[in-house]
Structure formats: structure tokens, C-alpha cells
Amino acid sequence: MGANTKEVMLAVMDEIEQHREAQVTKTEFNELKEIVKALGQTTNRLAQAQGRTEKALESLTIGQKSAETDISELKNIVKNLAKAQERTEAAIESLAKAQEQTENTVRNT
């Protein structure tokens, strides 16, 4: 074999070795498939959890709106009770004056 042929053969052998090292083995490929499968399952679980979280948030939003409505109604009730209390106090004051007038009339007779 000439020196040139030997160099060409060594170059070809190096090229083959580089290609072999760059190739993925069947075992490595199967391991990658398992990893991808596990990632897919994890992604599905995360998507389901996200869906549950969104439903819970929707329920909380509805509850918040309901609570706000209840608070508004309670404020109106308290406002009406305060007005009724004022009327009651005015009526008691009026009755007290009438009582005082009655007592004065009884004393003067």
C-alpha cells in the first residue's frame, strides 16, 4: 500500500468513526422516547390542574360577586334601620312632650 492510499484509508476510518459517534444508539433512542412520553404525561396533568384552577377561580369570582351583592343589600338594610331609628326617636320625643303636657294639664286642674 502506498503512503497516499494509507492516508486516504486513515481519513476514511476517521470519518466512519466520527459518524458512528454522532449516531444515536437504539437504547439512547428508546430512553429519549420514554422521556418524551413522561413529559407528555406531565404536560397533560399540568393542563388538567390548570383547568381545575380556572374552575376554582371562576367559582371564587362568582362567590365574590355574590358577597358584594349581599354587602350592598346589607348596607341598604342598615341605612333603612338607621332611618327607622331616627323616626322612632322622633316619635318617642313627641310622646315625651305629650306626656309632659298631659302631666302639666293634670297638675293645673
Secondary structure, DSSP 8 states (H G I E B T S, - for coil): --HHHHHHHHHHHHHHHHHHHHS--HHHHHHHHHHHHHHHHHHHHHHHHHHHHHHHHHHHHHHHHHHHHHHHHHHHHHHHHHHHHHHHHHHHHHHHHHHHHHHHHHHH-
